[in-house]
Amino acid sequence: MIFQEAALGGVFEISLERKVDERGFFARSWCRQEFEQHGLNSNLAQCSVSFNSKKGTLRGMHYQLDGYAEAKLVRCTKGAIYDVAVDMRPGSTTFKQWTGTELTATNQRALYIPEGCAHGFLTLEDETEVFYQISEPYHPESARGVRWNDPAFGIVWPGPVAVISDRDLIYPDFGPT
């Protein structure tokens, strides 16, 4: 795997290191030892899949409170997304900053999002599927979010939002911290 640190502290884009032959290629998409060598959380507690029927579907921006905070490894297995992480860690030098990258079934990259960051994505194609590896079991009582278009973060999305849940639509403005 090829690890490239993003501008946001602790966020990494991870590309496959392909071993190509006449059959196609083989590559590791996760390795506990390599994650630990890069200082990343290598705990794997659950995996989830998100299927999104329509281009322009926005999911996010979600995070979990301390004690249940999740590190996530996100990969698009069908279609394409613009994947975003927002630093919600008050002591961080990148607090309230964001980073985004395009993840597609074709480029096969993944985004590692550490604990304390909010996560969300916008689908760039119809029938898009996203696969998550998550470090902690989901704890509904600790689920939180920030609004996808909150001016406190200034996220620049690559297209219009056509589908969004009521919950994601009505998160309040992020207060001063």
C-alpha positions in Angstrom: 0.0 0.0 0.0 1.1 3.5 -0.7 0.3 6.0 2.2 0.1 9.7 1.3 -0.7 12.1 4.2 -3.3 14.7 3.4 -3.1 18.4 4.5 -5.4 17.5 7.5 -3.4 16.0 10.4 -3.8 12.2 10.5 -5.8 11.8 7.3 -4.2 9.6 4.7 -5.0 8.7 1.1 -4.1 5.1 0.6 -3.4 3.6 -2.9 -3.0 0.0 -3.8 0.4 -1.2 -4.7 -0.5 -3.6 -7.5 1.4 -6.7 -8.4 0.5 -7.1 -12.1 0.7 -10.3 -14.2 -1.2 -11.9 -17.1 -4.2 -12.5 -14.8 -4.6 -8.9 -13.8 -3.3 -7.7 -10.5 -3.2 -8.5 -6.8 -2.9 -5.9 -4.0 -3.4 -5.6 -0.2 -6.1 -3.1 0.7 -5.5 -3.4 4.5 -2.5 -4.5 6.6 -2.5 -4.1 10.4 1.3 -3.9 10.5 1.5 -1.2 7.8 -1.2 0.9 9.5 0.6 0.7 12.8 3.9 1.7 11.1 2.2 4.9 10.0 0.8 5.5 13.4 -2.8 4.7 12.3 -5.5 2.9 14.3 -5.4 -0.7 13.1 -8.4 -1.9 15.2 -11.1 -3.3 13.0 -14.4 -3.6 14.8 -17.0 -3.5 12.0 -17.4 -3.1 8.3 -20.4 -1.3 6.6 -21.6 -0.7 3.1 -23.6 2.3 1.8 -25.5 2.1 -1.5 -26.6 5.3 -3.1 -29.0 5.2 -6.0 -28.6 8.8 -7.3 -25.8 11.1 -8.3 -25.7 14.0 -5.9 -26.5 12.1 -2.8 -24.8 13.6 0.2 -24.2 11.6 3.4 -22.6 13.5 6.3 -21.0 15.1 8.1 -20.9 12.5 10.9 -18.7 11.7 13.9 -18.9 10.0 17.2 -18.2 11.6 20.7 -15.0 10.7 22.6 -15.1 7.3 24.1 -16.8 6.0 21.0 -14.9 7.9 18.4 -14.3 6.0 15.2 -11.3 5.8 12.8 -12.6 4.9 9.3 -11.1 3.6 6.1 -13.4 4.5 3.3 -13.3 3.0 -0.2 -15.6 3.4 -3.2 -16.3 0.0 -4.7 -18.8 1.0 -7.4 -19.2 4.4 -8.9 -17.5 7.5 -7.5 -17.7 9.9 -4.5 -16.1 13.1 -3.3 -15.0 12.1 0.2 -14.5 14.8 2.9 -13.0 14.8 6.4 -13.4 17.8 8.8 -11.1 18.1 11.8 -13.3 18.4 14.9 -10.4 18.1 17.4 -10.2 21.4 19.3 -6.5 20.9 20.2 -5.5 20.2 16.6 -3.5 22.6 14.5 -6.0 21.9 11.6 -9.1 22.3 13.8 -12.2 23.2 11.6 -10.2 22.6 8.4 -11.3 20.1 5.8 -9.8 17.9 3.1 -11.5 16.2 0.2 -10.6 13.7 -2.5 -12.3 11.7 -5.2 -12.6 8.0 -4.5 -13.8 5.8 -7.4 -14.1 2.2 -8.3 -11.5 2.9 -11.0 -8.8 4.6 -8.9 -9.3 2.2 -6.0 -8.0 4.6 -3.5 -9.1 4.8 0.1 -9.3 7.6 2.6 -8.2 7.0 6.2 -10.1 9.3 8.6 -8.9 9.4 12.2 -10.9 9.6 15.4 -12.2 13.2 16.0 -12.9 14.0 12.4 -16.3 14.3 10.8 -16.9 12.4 7.6 -19.2 12.7 4.6 -19.3 12.3 0.9 -21.2 13.4 -2.2 -21.9 10.8 -4.9 -20.6 11.7 -8.4 -22.4 8.8 -10.2 -25.7 6.9 -9.9 -25.6 3.5 -8.2 -22.5 4.2 -6.1 -21.4 1.8 -3.3 -19.1 2.7 -0.5 -17.3 0.3 1.8 -16.2 1.3 5.3 -13.8 -0.4 7.8 -14.5 1.1 11.2 -12.4 0.9 14.4 -15.3 0.9 16.9 -18.8 -0.5 17.0 -21.4 2.1 16.3 -22.9 3.7 19.4 -26.1 5.5 18.4 -26.2 7.7 21.6 -22.8 9.2 20.7 -23.6 9.9 17.0 -23.2 13.6 16.1 -22.9 15.7 13.0 -22.2 19.1 11.5 -24.0 20.6 8.6 -22.5 19.8 5.1 -22.7 23.5 4.1 -21.9 25.2 7.4 -19.8 28.3 6.7 -17.6 27.5 9.7 -15.9 24.9 7.5 -16.4 26.2 4.0 -16.4 22.8 2.3 -16.4 23.2 -1.5 -18.4 20.4 -2.9 -17.9 19.5 -6.6 -21.6 19.5 -7.5 -25.1 20.1 -6.3 -26.8 18.1 -3.6 -29.9 16.3 -4.9 -30.6 13.8 -2.1 -29.9 14.3 1.6 -31.5 12.9 4.8 -33.6 15.2 7.0 -31.1 14.5 9.8 -28.1 15.6 7.7 -30.0 18.6 6.4 -30.9 20.2 9.8 -27.7 19.9 11.8 -27.2 23.3 13.5 -24.4 25.8 12.8 -21.2 24.8 14.4 -20.7 27.1 17.5 -17.5 29.0 18.3 -14.9 27.0 20.2 
